[in-house]
């Protein structure tokens, strides 16, 4: 057929936008502004203003000439704003649609009654031998006057659709075009001599759209340059990276070589994740630079939390990670015990500062390492074994009492973190482990409490006191009484330098002095006498 008549444009009224085409020395069409392809058509002229008309082949009046001049002036700024010359016309069958459509007038009607359609034309109908019509969303229709040889040389899709046709002026229609704007640009790229230079000026998101259309059209040259662009350009943000990887991975399944792009996120010879994680842990734990170590501990902890929130289809990687963490815990504990023994030697406190300070500094670093490892394990719900490991450090607890306060106080942060974890339900050790933790490490914590409040910025008194109280209240009532009465003696002597466990004490009191469940008698009588 010499020309396709589009029923959509012939029924009712249609908005037609003439978009000027700037042709570069390479013969490439400068693509329109994205506003041309807006999903909805906005009314360009108010109802109370006369609408300029397109130039007519037989027009001679000054009014029509003025309209022509206004049209030419508006074309100059077409790269940033779509030309506002909008005319309501009937459909046309003439090859030069822009000229013939202007002669016909349509009756005036309200804008809300106008079908939501836009017709846009590109190319030079006088030299073309093929018309491609894109039927997009929201009634957008794009007519392209193109050349058969260009499309068949670059696109397997067009080659298969065109080569079998013998018409003098064939017309090819593409229905349900999801991205008409990019279709126009991709066909325009077939006229471009230097695709690489054209793509460099585009954003990653736009190149992805071009790549998707090029894949649909079988435009292999453009696919190659798009992949080359994506391999070299930075991907900004996780969302953009996921879009690139998703589209490129789909192309890989179709036999297109995309490995250079995917190497950024997937190595050819993968290293076991546990080996890499172990190496990172070693680097962080052995660092002696305060700021860098603190920042990287925060980063690694955050990233591990993100991994935990994503979940895993297999427990094997998680188990290997926990083994690596506990291996580091045991190493730090061994180092900490050796340092405690060194600090407990007679005359250690009287040594010169340059002899004493390295040991104190190392105790702090190892304690901080264990505290960080405990944070990781607690977030992974895998800290129960750590609690068992810590309550069995009887020798460390004994040496703790003989060390100067400045050397030992940070070790009590580990006990504090365990109490907080139990109070929050992050750590769930057995009853015996909880009882032994309080028996072994509560008194050392009380002894260091004043120093912890004033010497540790990360110490949260409220959370620690709540955690200790909740841990005590998980024990049998007799153990609660024993521990809280011991705490009461310390609190009455130390006051603010001792943890305030009054809330736990009140809960224990109500439990201890009320009538037992299902019973009456002596305890109830005793309670009345006491009150």
PyMOL commands that set and color helices and strands:
alter all, ss='L'
color gray80, all
select helices_A, chain A and resi 7-10+34-37+62-76+97-103+111-113+137-139+148-154+156-162+180-189+195-200+204-217+220-232+237-252+259-262+273-285+290-310+316-343+348-350+353-379+384-391+394-402+405-424+431-447+449-455+461-473+477-497+502-512+522-530
alter helices_A, ss='H'
color red, helices_A
select strands_A, chain A and resi 14-18+87-89+118-123+130-136+140-146+170-177
alter strands_A, ss='S'
color yellow, strands_A
deselect
rebuild
show_as cartoon
